Amino acid sequence: MAKRNIRAKAKSAVGAIKHKAQEVQAKLKKAARQEEMLHKTLTPKKTTTKKEKSAQKHTKLLKRFVEIKKEIKEENARKNRQKTKVIGDLQPLRDALPSLGDIYKLVKSRKQETAESAVAEPETLSVKKKIKKKRTEYVNKVKSLEKLIKDKNFKKNPREVIANHLRNKYQAMDEDDAE
C-alpha cells in the first residue's frame, strides 16, 4: 500500500507540475500576443482607399499599354528595315557609330588641347615659383593700396580716388590681355 501511495503521489506531483508549466506557457503567449497587439496599434498602417487602389491599378495598366505599344512599334520598324532589299537593317550600325555632332566635338576638343598645350608648356611653374609669384602679386597690391591711402586727394574725396584707381587697374589688365 505504501508503494501505491508513493506512485500515486509522484504521478499527481508530475501532473501538477505539467499543469503549472502549461499555465506559465499560456501566460507567456498571452503576454507576447498583447505586446504584439500593442505594437500594431501604436504603429499606424498606411490605409489606402478603394479609389486610390483602383487609380494605382489604372496607372499601372496604362504604363503596361504604353510599353507594349512601344515594343510593337520597334518590332514593326525592325521588320520594315529588314524588308528593304539592298540596304537591309542599318539600325545596329547606326547605334554603333558615333553621331556627327560627337565627331565635331572631338575634333574641336583636340584642336583646343593642342593649342592649349602649346601655350601652356612654357608657363608650367613649380609650386615654389607659383607661391613666390602670388606673394609678389599680393605685396604689389598692398603697396598700391598704401599709396592710394597716402594720396592727398584721398582725404578730400576717397570715392573718386578709389574709382580712378579701379579704372586704371582694369585698363592695365585689358591692355595685358590684348597683348
GIPECOR-V855818 format. One record per helix or strand of 3 or more residues. SS is the DSSP state (2 for helix, 1 for strand). FROM is the first residue (numbers start at 0). TO is the last residue. If there is no record, write none. Layout:
[[SS;FROM;TO] [SS;FROM;TO]]
//
This chain:
[[2;1;41] [2;49;82] [2;90;95] [2;99;122] [2;126;149] [2;151;155] [2;157;177]]
//
